[in-house]
Amino acid sequence: TGDRYPWWNLQPGYPEGHFPQLPPGVYANGGLFPLVGADLCRACFEHGYPERGWLRFNEFWEQVKADRGACMTWYTRDGRAASNTHWTTIHDGWGIAFWGRAAIEGIVGVKPLAPAMQHCQIRLNWHIGGVDRARACIAAPSSRTYIAYDYRCDGADVTIRFTGTGSEVTFI
């Protein structure tokens, strides 16, 4: 499509002139939404395309760095932060919660399968992203539950040490 990212909220956008105040590629007229990119990232990890998941995550990270640490609600098709309404600020990061879930379930690889993390699934994808050491702790303070692990990859040797409050962990 020529868009900077495949995070469209509507593709194709409404035709030129349909909304005179909104050219194509702005807001609901074909803009790029981080929340769409996050779910696309998470789906890549969940459905066997972890390389694409890492690519989507790196796209997002580069965009956030380019915007001096801000996550905008939407971007124009060329990746510029869009702020064309009276209620938009640089703090309107609707997509950041979705990226948090994509990072937890995709990058970190922890997916709760039962309430209060009694059963969690762990799918380690660090090696695909070129990461050989990682520590993670996913906690749910309201239920006083957590799962944590230390991952190390030294060549062919992979070591995983984990702990948590749940009763079952499934590694896939």
C-alpha positions in Angstrom: 0.0 0.0 0.0 3.0 2.3 0.4 2.0 3.0 4.0 4.8 3.1 6.6 3.3 0.3 8.7 0.5 -2.3 8.1 -1.5 -0.9 11.1 -4.5 0.4 9.2 -7.7 1.0 10.9 -9.5 1.1 7.6 -8.0 0.0 4.2 -8.6 1.4 1.8 -9.5 4.7 3.4 -12.5 6.6 2.3 -11.9 8.2 -1.1 -10.5 11.7 -1.4 -13.3 14.3 -0.8 -15.6 11.9 1.1 -14.7 13.8 4.3 -13.5 17.2 3.1 -12.0 18.0 6.5 -10.1 14.6 6.7 -7.9 13.6 3.8 -7.2 9.9 3.2 -4.9 8.4 5.8 -6.1 10.5 8.7 -7.9 9.0 11.7 -10.8 6.7 10.7 -10.0 7.5 7.1 -7.2 4.9 6.8 -4.9 6.1 9.5 -2.3 3.9 11.2 -3.3 2.9 14.7 -0.8 1.4 17.2 -3.6 -0.7 18.7 -4.0 -2.5 15.4 -0.2 -3.0 15.1 -0.1 -4.5 18.6 -2.8 -7.1 17.9 -1.1 -7.9 14.6 2.2 -8.4 16.5 0.5 -10.6 19.1 -1.2 -12.7 16.5 2.1 -13.2 14.7 3.6 -14.7 17.8 0.5 -16.7 18.6 0.1 -18.2 15.2 3.6 -19.3 14.4 5.1 -16.2 12.7 7.5 -14.9 15.5 9.9 -13.3 13.0 7.0 -11.1 11.9 6.0 -10.5 15.5 9.5 -9.2 16.2 9.4 -7.0 13.1 6.1 -5.5 14.2 7.4 -4.9 17.7 10.6 -3.2 16.3 8.5 -1.0 14.0 6.5 0.2 17.0 9.7 0.7 19.1 11.3 2.8 16.4 8.2 4.9 16.0 8.1 5.6 19.8 11.8 6.5 19.8 11.2 8.9 16.8 8.4 10.5 18.8 10.6 11.1 21.8 9.0 8.3 23.9 5.4 9.1 23.0 2.8 6.7 21.7 0.2 8.5 19.7 -3.4 7.3 19.2 -2.9 7.3 15.5 -0.5 8.2 12.7 -0.8 9.3 9.2 0.0 6.8 6.5 3.6 8.0 6.3 4.1 7.5 10.1 3.8 11.1 11.2 2.0 11.6 14.5 -1.6 12.7 13.8 -3.2 15.2 16.0 -6.1 16.7 14.1 -8.8 16.9 16.7 -9.3 19.1 19.7 -9.2 16.1 22.1 -5.9 14.7 20.9 -2.7 15.1 22.9 0.7 13.3 22.8 -0.5 11.4 25.9 -3.5 9.8 24.1 -1.7 6.4 23.7 -4.7 4.2 23.3 -2.5 1.6 21.7 0.0 1.3 24.6 -2.1 -1.2 26.6 -2.4 -3.4 23.5 1.4 -3.2 23.0 1.8 -4.2 26.7 -0.2 -7.3 26.0 1.7 -8.0 22.8 5.0 -7.7 24.7 3.9 -9.9 27.6 2.3 -12.7 25.5 4.6 -12.4 22.4 8.1 -11.2 23.4 8.1 -12.3 27.0 5.9 -15.3 26.1 3.7 -15.5 29.2 0.0 -16.2 28.6 -2.2 -16.9 31.6 -4.6 -19.8 30.9 -6.5 -19.8 34.1 -7.6 -17.2 36.6 -5.0 -15.8 39.1 -2.3 -17.3 36.9 -2.9 -20.8 38.3 -2.0 -22.1 34.8 0.3 -20.2 32.5 1.7 -21.0 29.1 5.3 -19.9 28.3 6.5 -19.6 24.7 10.1 -18.3 24.7 10.8 -16.2 21.5 13.9 -14.4 22.7 16.3 -16.3 20.5 14.3 -15.2 17.4 14.9 -11.6 18.4 18.6 -12.2 18.9 18.3 -12.0 22.7 20.4 -14.5 24.7 19.6 -13.4 28.2 16.3 -12.2 29.7 14.6 -11.9 33.0 10.8 -11.5 33.2 8.3 -11.1 36.0 4.6 -10.8 35.2 2.6 -9.9 38.4 -1.0 -9.4 39.2 -0.8 -7.5 42.5 -4.6 -7.5 43.1 -4.6 -11.3 43.3 -1.0 -11.5 44.7 0.1 -13.8 41.9 3.1 -13.8 39.6 5.3 -15.8 37.3 8.9 -15.1 36.8 11.8 -16.6 34.8 15.4 -16.2 34.0 16.3 -17.2 30.4 19.9 -17.8 29.2 21.0 -19.1 25.9 24.7 -20.0 25.4 25.0 -21.6 22.0 23.2 -24.9 22.1 22.6 -24.7 25.9 19.4 -23.1 27.0 18.7 -22.6 30.8 15.3 -21.6 32.1 14.8 -21.0 35.8 11.2 -20.1 36.8 9.0 -19.6 39.8 5.6 -18.4 40.5 2.4 -18.7 42.5 0.5 -20.9 40.1 0.2 -24.6 40.1 0.9 -25.4 36.4 3.2 -24.0 33.7 3.2 -25.3 30.2 6.3 -24.6 28.0 5.6 -24.7 24.3 
